[in-house]
Amino acid sequence: MSTFLPMFPLSLVVYPGEKLNLHIFEERYQQLVNESLETGQSFGIPTFLGNKLADFGTEVKVAALHQRYEDGQMDISTQGIRTFKLDDFQNPVAGKLYAGGDVTFQPEYTDLESASSILIHLLETLYGLLATPVEYDIEKSPFSFQIAHKVGLAVEEEYKLLTLQRESERQDFLIQHLQKVIPIVTEMEQTKNRIRMNGHFKNLDPLNF
């Protein structure tokens, strides 16, 4: 069954459970957010990808209003709720400044309740190479959405992940990505080390012929 949602298209991917801070400056989105604050109505963030509106997005709610400016602009925090498929798109909605559309919410199959050991090992390897500490909770489900923005996926790949309904599929997708990325990062780090050593005095072991 379709549900109507006001729409706030963005050139990024938002995941269920994700917190996203937004600065609202366009009049149409000021109207949308003000209505959300007044009624508690959620809205949709479909991904604008390749100069067109993609079929999938995420329902979000306003979690907090941080600041309202004299000219009507706002700083808000939002939180992702669930994914949807866009059935139709109206721009603008009749009598409103903003767009909207009917959506079908996608079922979530949590066939994995935590992160697989292979995925955790690959994450630790990547972050170790980058010397970048990243916080995540391996028991929080779905785990894939926690780290999707933290493994170097292109926007198109992040969108592909959003369209997958099973957690096992999403984790497999991330594992395949990391298996391709880690050798590249390793080679880059080795190249950086070679560049650092160029011009330095080197204490080399003699070779026995």
Protein Blocks (a to p, Z undefined) as FASTA:
>chain_A
ZZdddddddfbdddehiacddddfbfklmmmmmmmmmnopacdddddeehiacfbdcddd
dfbdfbdcfkopacdddddfbdcddfbdcdddehiabdcddddddddddfbfbdcfklmm
mmmmmmmmnopacdddfkbccfklmmmmmnopafklmmmmmmpmbfklmmmmmmmmmmmm
mmmmmmmmmmmmmmmmgopacddddddZZ
